[in-house]
């Protein structure tokens, strides 16, 4: 099977790129505007460091730095057009906060318009397939009860995206999938949108639906090859990272202020932990820094863990009893997949210790392997929260690599199947010159 190439837009720290690379796809370049997130991406996909994945090839015309997608389009239009027909998959996950039910869902949120930029890159590069990941809220109209000028209900951003991509020559399908079914120890529902160029889609029996059928095949094969169950409980994922069962030492991470501690890592115990710890040498795991909770906070967290239901969000009565203003606080259950890991570290409490999770624990629950390095600040606050992308935010925004790997394998199989069908028709004289060029 030939090599398949991909470009990652809105790459963040590289969760989708990692999954695609683990699936055997070849990364060309990635676009991410935040400097901290791109620093993490570069540490894993660009720097000369021994990692168990292939590095990105990266074109000479594109500087290796954080790029806003607007600058990519305005400064490199000719370079993008020269890639036309040369890229197999264009992937991307535009920032989801504007669509998320956890946020304010403002239609005017500028992040909602980034999918327009995504479509412009699609039109320039004309990849064989596209894949876009976002929150399920993208499928829900912001003003569903408001009629537009024609008297019909407002479209969701997914509907608008689908229409735009169809005009650009793609057949598009979107489905809401749960990452916990892909070897990710976290309940995380996401909208996965797959588009296939029409001439390729026409060669498939079910068009883009065939990609989702092959995704189910790759999902089952992935779990079988790793000896993992359909749902991985949080305890099986992070029990080896507990700070109350191992010695502590000062955190020496250059991005951490003095005075923080981290647990010393001992060894993996479960099948999932051993999988995550492959290719990791002693002392190389970063982002283990523990939060510095006050005694009052630790005592409150201990009472919450002792008295509140685990695995579900604290209800209004419980939050009022403990004097908590946050609406989203989940005491984690050890026997179930973790709740959705977000960009806010205090959304989830550890199932056995009165504290929030470390970046590394959050990364484990997202299925990032232990060798994967994170760069930049650990947290940020105030007005910087909407401008910067520290480590907790990088992890919370990422596409889970295990889910991305299965998607990458499915897309490879889908394109290979379409190309075989086209080549078969070509031998029979049925394929047009344009379609034969796609298969070349």
Buried (B, 14 or more C-beta within 10 A) or exposed (E): EEEBBBBBBBBBBBBBBBBBBBBBBBBBBBBBBBEBBBBBBBBBBBEEEEBEBBBBEBEEEBEBEBBBBEEBBEBBEEBBEBBEBEBBBBBBBBBBBBBBEBBEBEEEBEBBEBBBBBBBBBBBBBBBBBBBBBBBBBBBBBEEEEEEEEEEEBBBBBBBBBEBBEEBBBBBBBBEBBBBBBBBBBBBEBBBBBBBBBBBBBBBEEBBBBBBBBBEEBBEEBBEEEEBEEBBBBBBBBBBBBBEEBEEEEBEBEBBEEEBBBBEBEEBEBBBBBBBBEBBEEEEBBBBBBBEBEEEBBEBBBEBBEEBEBBEBBEEEBBEBBEBEEEBBBBBBBEBBBBBBBBBBBBBBBBBBBBBBBBBBBBBBBBBBBBBBBBBBBBBEEEEBEEBBBBBBBBBBBBBBBBBBBBBBBBBBBBBBBBEBBBEBBEEEEBEEEBBEBBE
